[in-house]
Amino acid sequence: MIGQIEYLVDNKQILVFLTLTKDLEPPGSLTDNMAYDFNFPKVEKQFESYNGVGVRVRYFINVIVNRGSDKLIKQEEFVVRNVQSEPLTNPSSFSEVGLEGKLEFKFELDRTKFHLEDCITGKVSFNKVRIQIAQMEIILIKRE
């Protein structure tokens, strides 16, 4: 079992943070179809699986069968997700922004912690407007 972080923008640099190995069969001949059970009990998987623009965190099982001078290799990736309960306190947040007596507004979010699949809601309140506003945008920026 392997856990690794791939830095996609840095010539695909790879950092392996988890490696566990189990031998399933001693050297010898394999003549029939075989199935092998395996387990990795109580493994701390410290990161969630993630696939972003600049970095990727992945876990996979790597099966290697040595056949003399060559090897048969098969990888099977799996996803790790740390499911947590909703936070007990999730207060709203706000910030006030202004331009020296010409424009003042308050930006509010209904809470500060969100699930990846949540809808983000809030409001913008204009307290003082002494300039013409041609356009207003709200931008959600994703950072890794």
C-alpha positions, 0 to 999 in steps of 0.5 A: 500500500502506497500513499504519495503526494504528486507535485504536478507543476514541479516536473511531477515531483513525487513525495511518498509518505506511506509505504506498507508491504506484505509478502503474499506467497514465497518464491515458487511456481504458480500453476493454478488460479489463486486468490489471496486475502490481505489486510493492512490493519489500523493504518493511519492515513494522514491525508485525504485523497485530493486531485487539484491543479498543482498537487495530487494526493493519492493512495493505491495498492501496488501488486508485483509478481516477479517472473524471473527477469521481468515483473508484472505490476498492477496498481489499484487506486482507492480514495480516502475521505475523513468523514467528520461530524459537523462542527458544534459552533459555526459562527457567521463572519463579517468584514467592513470595507471602505474607501475614505468616506466615498464607499462603505459596505459590509460583507457577511457570510452565514457561517465560517466553515463549509463542507466541500458540497455546501452552498455558500450564502451571505449578503453585501450591505452598502452603508455609504455610496458616494460614487457611481458603481458600474459593476460589482462582482463576487469571486470565489478563489480556490487555493491549494 
